[in-house]
Amino acid sequence: MTGASFLHIEEEVESIAPRQLKEQNDSGEDVFVLDIRSEDDFDEWHIDDENVEIVNNPSLQLLDDVPEDLLTALPEERTITVLCAKGGSSELIVGALQAEGYDANHLERGMKGWARLYEYTERDADIDATIAQYQRPSSGCLAYLVVSNDEAAVIDALRAFAENYIQDARTLGVEIKYTLDTHIHADHISGVRTVVEQTNATAIMPAAASRGVGYDRSYEIIEDGDTLMVGDVEINVLHTPGHTTGMTAYKVENVLLTGDELFTESIARPDLEDPETATDAATMLYKSPIKKVLTQPENTIIAPTHFSDAATPNNDDTSTKTLSELDTMDALSMDKDTFVAFVVSNMPSKSVNYEAIIATNLGQKSPDAKEAFELEPGPNNCAASTEALTN
């Protein structure tokens, strides 16, 4: 076997759409990925699933052929999915692999295409409202659409997918009454401003307003204990500071949208708003989920704004857990001093561009749609640990 040249590949090569690759992962199919991006880009974020075997070989971007040693190491009985940043380089390499007899395809639009993948699923919560959960697999971001009667509320919207919420509301025949964020996000550009341009209202907590957040259209300040009516259901407002000073949870009957305060597999980090006050924030964090959230009924469904690779999805593909299912998270049974010491000593690296993202969400920066999308590569790092704290 000799090295395969991809300088003069002219035949059309096989491709796979991001959604199709995700479906293969979810169905348990055997997936082999050859990622040719740089080591730094790969380490920053890559497709990570228990059904995926992945190899990173950035040297292919600099060569004029596929080296013989790599050809020998590649599986001959499996489909090889090659990916790069945007899809161009991977297409050339797939052509060379196919010329050598390998079953190969390339990921359409590369990792940029993967980042555009957005999924809608509904959580069966046995309540008088529909709660849809939006999932962005590339980053672990979650957003929600709460629908009752002829009204809806969008919670933690992503700017890149603002049209999804608006179109889904139209399809359901409802009007978006509220566009809410749980807090000032540090990992994605908020879609509140974009969605509110075509909706009637938005609302923010006083602590968020005090950080300088404002909108061109009128908005209302909501306080801890307030109630927002959407159709026939109440959205109860719970101020849960810790991850940020303005962190707010929204409860819809037995579903508690916890934002980044409490996840299904971990707990929030306290240093993204102000690293200098992380210990004080961790103390607030202790009082919020442990003293406020854990006093909710055991059947309360915890619906966070993020999930990680360590999270286990439900059978309906949603990322939620009942409060009773979080009993195995040791951090939730620690005393205050132990909890604070644990949280501040266990924090992972911050998300790339988090400072620019915060500035944008505060209204201090105004990137266009393309620039905003470029600020959001890779998974979120809003949890206190990259590993599951449940056992």
C-alpha positions in Angstrom: 0.0 0.0 0.0 1.4 3.4 -0.9 0.5 6.9 0.3 -2.7 8.2 -1.3 -2.5 11.6 -3.0 -5.4 14.0 -2.7 -4.1 16.8 -4.8 -5.9 15.8 -7.9 -9.1 14.1 -6.6 -11.9 15.0 -9.1 -14.6 12.4 -8.4 -17.4 13.4 -6.1 -16.9 12.1 -2.6 -19.4 10.8 0.0 -20.6 13.2 2.7 -22.6 13.0 5.8 -24.8 15.7 7.3 -24.3 16.6 11.0 -27.8 15.5 11.9 -27.2 12.1 10.3 -24.0 11.6 12.2 -25.7 12.6 15.4 -28.4 10.1 14.7 -25.8 7.4 14.2 -24.3 8.2 17.6 -27.6 8.2 19.4 -28.7 4.9 17.9 -25.5 3.2 19.1 -24.0 2.7 15.6 -20.2 2.2 15.5 -18.7 5.5 14.4 -15.0 6.1 13.5 -13.9 9.8 13.1 -10.7 11.1 11.7 -10.4 14.7 12.9 -7.7 16.6 11.0 -7.9 19.9 12.8 -5.0 21.2 14.9 -4.3 19.7 18.3 -5.3 22.9 20.0 -8.6 23.0 18.1 -9.2 19.4 18.8 -8.4 19.7 22.5 -10.7 22.7 22.7 -13.7 20.7 21.4 -14.4 17.6 19.4 -17.2 15.1 18.9 -17.2 13.1 22.1 -19.6 10.1 22.5 -19.2 6.6 23.9 -20.1 5.2 20.5 -17.4 7.3 18.7 -13.8 6.2 18.2 -11.9 9.3 17.2 -8.3 9.9 15.9 -6.8 13.4 15.6 -4.1 13.8 12.9 -3.6 17.4 12.0 -0.5 16.7 9.9 -2.9 15.8 7.0 -3.6 19.4 6.5 0.1 20.0 5.6 0.7 17.0 3.4 0.0 16.3 -0.2 -1.0 12.7 0.5 -2.3 10.3 3.2 0.8 8.6 4.7 1.1 4.9 4.4 1.4 4.3 8.1 -2.0 6.1 8.7 -3.6 4.1 5.9 -2.4 0.9 7.5 -3.8 2.0 10.9 -7.2 3.0 9.6 -10.0 0.4 9.9 -10.8 -1.4 6.6 -14.2 -2.7 7.7 -15.7 0.5 9.1 -16.9 3.8 7.7 -14.4 6.6 8.3 -15.9 10.0 8.8 -13.3 12.7 8.2 -13.8 16.2 9.5 -12.0 19.5 9.5 -13.1 23.0 10.5 -15.3 23.9 7.5 -15.4 20.8 5.3 -13.0 21.6 2.5 -9.8 19.8 3.5 -11.7 16.8 4.7 -13.4 16.4 1.3 -10.0 16.1 -0.4 -8.8 13.5 2.1 -11.9 11.4 1.7 -11.3 11.3 -2.0 -7.9 9.8 -1.5 -9.2 7.3 1.0 -11.9 6.2 -1.3 -9.3 5.8 -4.1 -7.5 3.3 -1.8 -10.7 1.3 -1.3 -11.7 2.7 2.1 -15.4 3.4 3.0 -15.1 7.0 3.9 -17.2 10.2 4.0 -16.7 13.7 5.2 -18.8 15.8 7.6 -20.6 18.5 5.7 -19.4 22.0 6.7 -17.0 20.4 9.2 -17.2 21.4 12.8 -19.0 24.6 11.8 -21.8 22.4 10.6 -21.7 20.4 13.8 -22.0 23.7 15.7 -25.2 24.5 13.7 -27.0 21.4 14.9 -29.9 22.2 17.1 -32.6 19.8 18.3 -36.1 20.2 19.7 -37.6 17.6 22.1 -40.5 17.8 24.5 -40.4 16.8 28.2 -43.4 14.8 29.4 -43.9 16.4 32.7 -47.6 15.7 33.2 -48.5 19.4 33.6 -50.9 21.8 32.0 -48.2 23.2 29.7 -45.8 22.0 27.0 -42.2 22.4 27.8 -39.9 21.9 24.9 -36.1 21.6 25.4 -33.7 22.7 22.7 -30.3 21.0 22.7 -27.1 22.1 21.0 -24.9 19.0 21.0 -21.7 20.9 20.2 -21.8 23.1 23.3 -24.2 21.4 25.6 -26.4 24.5 25.7 -30.1 24.0 26.5 -33.0 26.4 26.0 -36.7 26.1 26.7 -40.1 27.0 25.2 -42.9 27.0 27.7 -46.3 26.9 26.0 -49.8 27.2 27.5 -53.0 28.0 25.8 -52.1 30.6 23.1 -49.0 32.0 24.8 -45.3 31.0 25.2 -42.1 32.0 27.0 -38.6 31.5 25.7 -36.0 30.9 28.3 -32.2 31.1 27.7 -32.5 31.6 24.0 -29.4 31.4 21.8 -28.9 34.2 19.3 -27.7 31.9 16.6 -31.1 30.0 16.8 -33.5 32.8 17.5 -35.5 32.1 14.4 -36.1 28.5 15.7 -38.1 29.7 18.7 -40.0 32.2 16.6 -40.9 29.7 13.9 -41.8 27.0 16.4 -44.2 29.4 18.2 -45.8 30.2 14.8 -46.2 26.5 14.1 -47.8 25.9 17.5 -50.1 28.9 16.9 -48.9 30.8 20.0 -47.6 34.2 20.8 -44.3 34.7 22.6 -45.2 36.7 25.7 -41.9 36.6 27.6 -38.3 36.2 26.6 -36.2 35.4 29.7 -32.6 34.6 30.5 -31.8 32.9 33.8 -28.6 35.0 34.0 -25.8 36.8 32.1 -24.3 33.9 30.1 -20.6 33.4 29.7 -20.6 30.6 27.1 -23.0 31.7 24.4 -24.5 34.9 22.9 -28.0 35.5 24.4 -30.9 35.5 21.9 -33.1 37.7 24.1 -32.4 40.9 22.1 -33.0 39.2 18.8 -36.2 37.4 19.9 -37.6 40.4 21.6 -37.6 42.4 18.4 -40.6 40.3 17.3 -42.2 39.6 20.7 -44.1 41.7 23.2 -42.1 41.6 26.4 -38.9 40.6 28.2 -38.1 40.6 31.9 -34.8 40.7 33.9 -33.8 40.5 37.5 -32.6 43.6 39.3 -29.1 42.2 39.8 -28.8 41.8 36.1 -30.1 45.3 35.5 -27.5 46.6 37.9 -24.7 45.1 35.8 -25.8 47.4 33.0 -28.0 45.1 31.0 -30.7 47.0 29.0 -32.8 46.6 25.9 -34.0 49.0 23.3 -37.5 48.0 24.0 -39.3 48.3 27.3 -38.8 45.5 29.8 -40.0 44.8 33.3 -38.0 44.0 36.4 -38.9 40.8 38.1 -38.3 40.1 41.8 -37.8 36.9 43.8 -41.3 35.5 44.4 -42.9 37.2 41.5 -45.2 35.3 39.2 -45.4 35.6 35.4 -48.6 34.3 33.7 -48.2 32.5 30.4 -51.5 31.2 29.1 -53.0 29.2 32.0 -49.8 28.5 33.8 -47.7 30.4 36.3 -44.0 30.9 36.0 -42.7 31.4 39.5 -39.5 33.5 39.9 -36.8 32.2 42.3 -33.6 34.3 42.8 -30.8 31.8 43.2 -27.5 33.8 43.2 -24.2 32.1 43.2 -23.1 31.3 39.6 -23.9 35.0 39.0 -25.5 37.6 41.3 -28.5 37.7 39.0 -29.0 34.0 38.6 -32.7 33.2 38.4 -34.6 30.0 38.3 -38.1 29.7 36.9 -40.6 27.1 38.2 -43.5 25.9 36.0 -45.6 23.6 38.2 -43.2 20.7 39.0 -40.5 21.7 36.5 -37.7 23.9 37.8 -35.6 25.6 35.1 -32.4 26.0 37.1 -30.2 27.8 34.6 -26.5 27.2 35.5 -27.1 26.9 39.2 -27.7 23.2 39.3 -27.1 20.6 36.6 -28.2 17.0 36.3 -24.6 15.9 36.9 -22.8 18.8 38.5 -23.1 22.1 40.2 -22.3 25.7 39.1 -18.9 27.3 39.2 -18.8 30.7 41.0 -16.0 32.6 39.3 -17.2 33.7 35.9 -18.9 37.0 36.9 -15.9 38.1 39.1 -13.0 35.8 39.9 -12.0 38.0 42.8 -15.2 37.2 44.7 -15.4 33.4 43.8 -15.4 32.4 47.5 -18.2 34.7 48.4 -20.2 33.6 45.3 -19.6 30.0 46.4 -21.2 30.8 49.7 -24.2 32.2 47.9 -24.2 29.2 45.7 -24.5 27.0 48.8 -27.5 28.9 50.0 -29.3 28.8 46.7 -29.4 25.2 45.4 -28.8 23.5 48.7 -31.1 25.7 50.9 -33.6 26.8 48.3 -33.7 24.2 45.5 -33.4 21.2 47.7 -36.4 22.2 49.7 -38.6 21.7 46.6 -40.7 18.4 46.4 -38.7 15.3 45.5 -40.6 14.9 42.3 -39.5 18.4 41.1 -37.9 18.0 37.6 -34.6 19.8 37.4 -34.2 21.3 33.9 -30.8 23.1 33.6 -29.4 25.3 30.9 -26.4 23.0 30.1 -25.4 19.4 29.9 -22.0 17.9 29.6 -20.6 14.7 28.2 -20.9 13.3 31.7 -24.7 13.7 31.7 -26.9 10.7 30.9 -30.0 11.7 28.8 -33.4 10.3 29.5 -35.3 7.8 27.4 -37.1 10.8 25.7 -33.6 12.3 25.0 -34.2 15.3 27.3 -31.5 16.3 29.8 -33.5 16.5 33.0 -33.6 14.7 36.3 -36.0 14.6 39.2 -34.6 16.1 42.5 -34.7 12.7 44.1 -32.4 11.4 41.4 -29.7 13.9 42.4 -29.4 12.3 45.8 -26.1 10.7 44.6 -24.5 14.1 44.1 -22.2 14.3 47.2 -21.8 18.1 46.9 -25.4 18.6 47.8 -25.0 17.0 51.2 -21.8 18.8 52.2 -21.7 21.3 55.0 -21.1 24.9 54.0 -17.4 25.1 54.6 -16.7 21.8 52.8 -18.9 22.8 49.9 -17.2 26.2 49.4 -13.7 24.7 49.6 -14.7 22.0 47.2 -16.2 24.3 44.6 -13.5 26.9 44.5 -10.7 24.3 44.2 -12.4 22.1 41.6 -13.0 24.6 38.7 -12.0 23.7 35.2 -10.6 26.2 32.6 -12.9 28.9 31.5 -14.7 28.7 28.1 -12.9 30.3 25.2 -13.9 34.0 24.6 -16.0 34.1 27.8 -15.1 37.7 28.5 -16.1 38.8 25.1 -19.4 36.8 25.4 -20.2 38.4 28.7 -19.5 41.8 27.3 -21.8 41.1 24.4 -24.6 39.9 26.6 -24.2 43.0 28.8 -24.6 45.1 25.7 -21.0 46.5 25.8 -20.1 44.8 22.5 -22.2 44.4 19.3 -20.8 41.7 17.0 -22.7 40.9 13.9 -24.2 37.4 13.5 -21.1 35.8 12.0 -18.8 37.3 14.6 -21.1 36.3 17.4 -21.2 32.7 16.1 -17.4 32.6 16.0 -17.3 33.5 19.7 -19.0 30.3 20.7 -16.9 27.3 19.7 -16.7 24.2 21.9 -18.4 23.0 25.0 -19.5 25.2 27.9 -17.5 25.2 31.1 -20.0 26.6 33.5 -20.0 23.6 35.9 -17.6 23.3 38.9 -16.3 20.1 37.4 -15.9 18.5 34.0 -16.6 15.1 35.6 -20.0 14.0 36.9 -20.4 14.7 40.6 -23.2 12.1 40.7 -22.2 8.5 41.6 
